[in-house]
Amino acid sequence: MNLSPPHTHAHPSSHDHGPGPTDADQAEILDLDAEVLAEHIASITASLPLWSDPQHVVDLGSGTGTGTFALLDRFPTAQVTAVDVSGDHLERLRATALARGVQDRVRTVQADLDGDRWPELGSPELVWASASMHHLTDPARALRAVHDALAPGALLAVVELAGHPRFLPENAPADRPGLEERVHRAADRLQQELMPHRGADWGPSLTAAGFTVEVERTLDVDIDGSGDEVIGRYAHGVLQRLRGAVADHLPVEDLAALDDLVDADGPRSILRRDDLRVRTERTVWAARRDGR
């Protein structure tokens, strides 16, 4: 599952905020996301209305494997097929699977889901699509393809982002209070142009594709990051990627303050703050293909 910052590609792939940091930086954010939000990811996988534990699961837009490994943990007898457009991220996923000793339970498929040919995914009992559907040019086509691939009675879980995670208090930093919110508004405007389906209500689209929506719920995340080095690195990585996307759309004073925050060695770096919190929101839809 990818409960992570939105990416700017038109395909389910790595979660990219824009130009700037390298793919390795991007992959690190995904891995930190999985570590920070592990408890919340587990709560979603545990609440899915499955009739029985699936033996074949597909993680659609897997990135480096946040959802893949959560699903492997949740369903210890399942095989998971991880699908992503990024070969680099799938390679990292395979390396992690090997390190965890679950390589025999993971299959990777590199595919562009906006391409002419839908990948061969078999007949899974569960398809997991976290922070991925909104990247597609034609998500309705993808939902129909997933519906047709699922076994009768099987489930599709769609997890949608409400926006980028927030980390700073509202009055921070002292010289430019409210900076983070202004940065996010600028990024949201840009991403709405690139990804018009971001933040969509997937319920009607799932129904139109032939699914019966059984669950829709919103998950609020609020994690105290005081003195947590991992959350500090997570916040730094996210803001660094946001900076790459919005630098040309901020007042010079805001950009200077943002540069102070993402300067890892500077005295005002976000890595030096002890008042961080991870605040975000996700909506989950669980939709069934009818029949047994």
C-alpha positions as CSV (number, residue, x, y, z in Angstrom):
1,M,0.0,0.0,0.0
2,N,1.2,3.5,-0.7
3,L,0.0,5.9,1.9
4,S,2.5,8.3,0.6
5,P,2.9,11.7,-1.0
6,P,1.4,12.1,-4.5
7,H,3.6,11.7,-7.5
8,T,3.4,13.5,-10.8
9,H,3.6,10.6,-13.3
10,A,0.6,9.6,-15.3
11,H,1.0,6.0,-14.3
12,P,0.8,4.1,-11.0
13,S,4.5,4.3,-10.1
14,S,6.8,5.9,-7.6
15,H,5.4,8.7,-5.6
16,D,7.0,11.8,-7.0
17,H,6.4,15.4,-6.0
18,G,8.2,16.9,-9.0
19,P,11.7,17.5,-10.4
20,G,14.6,17.8,-8.1
21,P,15.7,14.9,-5.9
22,T,16.8,11.7,-7.5
23,D,14.8,8.4,-7.8
24,A,16.8,7.1,-4.9
25,D,15.6,10.0,-2.8
26,Q,12.1,9.3,-3.9
27,A,12.4,5.6,-3.1
28,E,13.7,6.5,0.4
29,I,10.5,8.6,1.0
30,L,8.4,5.6,0.1
31,D,10.3,3.4,2.5
32,L,10.1,6.0,5.3
33,D,6.4,6.3,4.6
34,A,5.9,2.6,5.1
35,E,7.9,2.7,8.4
36,V,6.1,5.7,9.8
37,L,2.6,4.6,8.8
38,A,2.9,0.9,9.4
39,E,0.3,0.8,12.1
40,H,-2.3,2.6,10.0
41,I,-1.5,0.5,6.9
42,A,-2.1,-2.6,9.0
43,S,-5.4,-1.3,10.3
44,I,-6.7,-0.9,6.7
45,T,-5.6,-4.3,5.6
46,A,-7.2,-5.8,8.7
47,S,-10.5,-4.2,8.1
48,L,-11.1,-5.3,4.5
49,P,-14.4,-7.3,4.2
50,L,-12.9,-10.4,2.7
51,W,-14.8,-13.7,2.7
52,S,-11.6,-15.6,3.2
53,D,-7.9,-15.0,3.2
54,P,-6.8,-14.4,-0.4
55,Q,-4.1,-16.6,-1.9
56,H,-3.4,-14.3,-4.8
57,V,-3.1,-10.5,-4.3
58,V,-2.2,-7.8,-6.7
59,D,-0.6,-4.5,-5.6
60,L,-1.4,-2.1,-8.4
61,G,1.1,0.8,-8.4
62,S,3.3,-0.8,-5.8
63,G,6.2,1.6,-5.7
64,T,8.9,0.1,-3.6
65,G,6.5,-2.2,-1.8
66,T,4.7,-0.4,1.0
67,G,1.5,-2.2,0.3
68,T,3.2,-5.4,-0.9
69,F,4.9,-6.1,2.4
70,A,1.9,-5.1,4.5
71,L,-0.3,-7.5,2.4
72,L,2.3,-10.3,2.8
73,D,2.3,-9.7,6.6
74,R,-1.5,-9.6,6.7
75,F,-2.0,-12.7,4.6
76,P,0.8,-15.1,5.4
77,T,-0.1,-17.8,2.8
78,A,-0.7,-15.3,-0.1
79,Q,1.4,-14.7,-3.1
80,V,1.6,-11.0,-4.1
81,T,2.0,-9.6,-7.6
82,A,3.5,-6.1,-7.5
83,V,2.8,-4.0,-10.6
84,D,4.6,-0.7,-11.2
85,V,5.9,1.3,-14.2
86,S,9.3,1.9,-12.5
87,G,11.8,-0.8,-13.0
88,D,14.1,0.8,-10.4
89,H,11.4,0.7,-7.7
90,L,10.5,-2.9,-8.6
91,E,14.2,-3.8,-8.3
92,R,14.3,-2.3,-4.8
93,L,11.1,-4.2,-3.9
94,R,12.7,-7.5,-5.0
95,A,15.8,-6.7,-2.9
96,T,13.7,-6.0,0.1
97,A,11.7,-9.2,-0.4
98,L,15.0,-11.1,-0.5
99,A,16.2,-9.5,2.6
100,R,13.0,-10.4,4.4
101,G,13.1,-14.0,3.1
102,V,9.8,-13.7,1.2
103,Q,11.1,-13.6,-2.3
104,D,9.3,-16.8,-3.2
105,R,6.0,-15.1,-2.4
106,V,6.5,-12.0,-4.6
107,R,6.2,-11.6,-8.3
108,T,6.9,-8.2,-10.0
109,V,5.4,-7.0,-13.2
110,Q,6.7,-3.8,-14.9
111,A,3.8,-2.3,-16.8
112,D,2.3,1.0,-17.9
113,L,-1.4,0.8,-17.1
114,D,-2.2,3.5,-19.6
115,G,-0.6,1.4,-22.3
116,D,-2.4,-0.5,-25.0
117,R,-2.1,-3.9,-23.3
118,W,-3.3,-4.7,-19.8
119,P,-0.7,-6.9,-18.0
120,E,-1.6,-10.5,-17.4
121,L,-2.3,-10.7,-13.7
122,G,-4.2,-14.0,-13.4
123,S,-7.4,-14.1,-11.3
124,P,-6.6,-12.5,-7.9
125,E,-9.0,-12.6,-4.9
126,L,-7.8,-9.1,-3.9
127,V,-6.4,-6.1,-5.8
128,W,-4.9,-3.3,-3.8
129,A,-4.6,0.2,-5.5
130,S,-3.3,2.8,-3.1
131,A,-2.5,6.3,-4.3
132,S,-2.3,5.0,-7.9
133,M,-5.7,5.2,-9.7
134,H,-5.6,9.0,-9.9
135,H,-2.4,8.9,-11.9
136,L,-4.1,7.2,-14.8
137,T,-5.3,9.0,-17.9
138,D,-8.3,6.7,-18.1
139,P,-9.0,5.2,-14.7
140,A,-12.5,4.0,-15.8
141,R,-10.7,1.7,-18.3
142,A,-8.4,0.4,-15.6
143,L,-11.3,-0.3,-13.2
144,R,-13.1,-2.3,-15.8
145,A,-9.9,-4.3,-16.5
146,V,-9.5,-5.0,-12.8
147,H,-13.2,-6.0,-12.5
148,D,-12.8,-8.5,-15.4
149,A,-9.6,-9.9,-13.9
150,L,-11.0,-10.5,-10.4
151,A,-12.5,-13.8,-9.4
152,P,-16.2,-13.7,-8.6
153,G,-16.7,-12.4,-5.1
154,A,-13.2,-10.9,-5.0
155,L,-12.4,-7.5,-3.7
156,L,-10.8,-4.3,-5.0
157,A,-9.5,-1.9,-2.4
158,V,-8.8,1.7,-3.5
159,V,-7.0,4.1,-1.2
160,E,-7.0,7.7,-2.2
161,L,-4.9,10.6,-0.9
162,A,-6.6,13.7,0.5
163,G,-3.3,15.6,0.0
164,H,0.3,15.8,1.1
165,P,1.1,15.0,4.7
166,R,1.7,18.0,7.0
167,F,4.4,18.1,9.6
168,L,4.8,21.6,11.0
169,P,2.8,23.6,13.6
170,E,0.5,26.2,12.0
171,N,2.7,29.0,13.4
172,A,5.9,27.7,12.0
173,P,8.5,28.8,11.0
174,A,8.6,31.8,13.2
175,D,9.6,34.2,10.4
176,R,7.0,32.8,7.9
177,P,4.1,31.3,9.8
178,G,1.8,29.2,7.7
179,L,4.5,28.4,5.2
180,E,3.7,24.7,4.9
181,E,0.1,25.3,4.1
182,R,1.0,27.8,1.4
183,V,3.5,25.4,-0.1
184,H,0.9,22.7,-0.2
185,R,-1.7,24.9,-1.8
186,A,0.7,25.8,-4.6
187,A,1.5,22.1,-5.1
188,D,-2.1,21.1,-5.1
189,R,-2.9,23.7,-7.8
190,L,-0.1,22.3,-10.0
191,Q,-1.0,18.7,-9.4
192,Q,-4.7,19.3,-10.1
193,E,-3.6,20.3,-13.6
194,L,-1.5,17.2,-14.1
195,M,-3.8,14.8,-12.3
196,P,-7.4,15.8,-12.5
197,H,-8.6,12.5,-10.8
198,R,-6.6,13.2,-7.7
199,G,-8.9,13.3,-4.7
200,A,-11.8,11.9,-6.6
201,D,-14.8,10.1,-5.1
202,W,-14.2,6.6,-6.5
203,G,-17.5,5.2,-5.3
204,P,-19.5,6.2,-8.5
205,S,-16.6,5.1,-10.8
206,L,-16.4,1.7,-9.0
207,T,-20.2,1.2,-9.4
208,A,-20.0,2.2,-13.1
209,A,-17.3,-0.5,-13.6
210,G,-19.6,-3.2,-12.2
211,F,-18.5,-3.3,-8.6
212,T,-20.6,-3.2,-5.5
213,V,-19.1,-0.8,-3.0
214,E,-19.3,-2.4,0.5
215,V,-17.1,-0.1,2.5
216,E,-16.1,3.6,2.3
217,R,-14.3,5.1,5.3
218,T,-11.8,7.9,6.0
219,L,-8.7,7.3,8.0
220,D,-7.3,10.3,9.9
221,V,-3.6,10.1,10.7
222,D,-2.0,12.2,13.5
223,I,1.3,10.9,14.7
224,D,3.5,12.7,17.3
225,G,7.0,13.0,15.8
226,S,8.6,14.8,18.7
227,G,12.3,13.9,18.6
228,D,11.6,11.1,16.1
229,E,14.6,10.9,13.7
230,V,12.7,8.8,11.2
231,I,9.8,11.3,11.0
232,G,12.3,14.1,10.7
233,R,13.8,12.4,7.6
234,Y,10.3,11.7,6.3
235,A,9.3,15.4,6.6
236,H,12.6,16.5,5.1
237,G,12.2,14.3,2.1
238,V,8.6,15.3,1.5
239,L,9.3,19.1,1.7
240,Q,12.4,18.7,-0.5
241,R,10.3,17.1,-3.2
242,L,7.6,19.8,-2.8
243,R,10.3,22.5,-3.1
244,G,11.3,21.0,-6.4
245,A,7.7,21.3,-7.7
246,V,6.7,24.7,-6.4
247,A,9.9,26.8,-6.4
248,D,8.7,29.0,-9.3
249,H,5.3,29.5,-7.7
250,L,6.2,30.9,-4.3
251,P,7.1,34.4,-3.1
252,V,10.8,34.9,-2.6
253,E,10.3,35.2,1.1
254,D,8.5,31.8,1.3
255,L,11.1,30.1,-0.9
256,A,13.9,31.4,1.3
257,A,12.2,30.0,4.4
258,L,11.5,26.7,2.6
259,D,15.2,26.5,1.6
260,D,16.1,26.9,5.3
261,L,13.8,24.0,6.2
262,V,15.2,21.6,3.6
263,D,18.9,22.6,4.2
264,A,19.9,19.5,6.0
265,D,23.0,21.1,7.6
266,G,21.4,24.5,8.3
267,P,20.4,25.8,11.8
268,R,16.7,26.1,10.7
269,S,16.5,22.6,9.1
270,I,13.4,20.7,9.7
271,L,15.7,17.9,10.8
272,R,16.5,19.9,13.9
273,R,12.9,20.6,15.0
274,D,11.4,18.7,17.9
275,D,7.7,19.7,17.3
276,L,6.8,17.7,14.2
277,R,3.6,15.7,13.7
278,V,2.5,13.6,10.8
279,R,-1.0,14.7,9.8
280,T,-2.8,13.4,6.8
281,E,-6.0,11.7,5.6
282,R,-6.9,8.8,3.4
283,T,-10.2,7.4,2.1
284,V,-10.6,3.7,1.5
285,W,-13.2,2.1,-0.7
286,A,-13.7,-1.7,-0.7
287,A,-15.6,-2.9,-3.7
288,R,-16.6,-6.4,-4.6
289,R,-17.1,-8.1,-8.0
290,D,-20.4,-9.8,-7.5
291,G,-20.8,-13.6,-7.5
292,R,-19.2,-16.5,-5.8
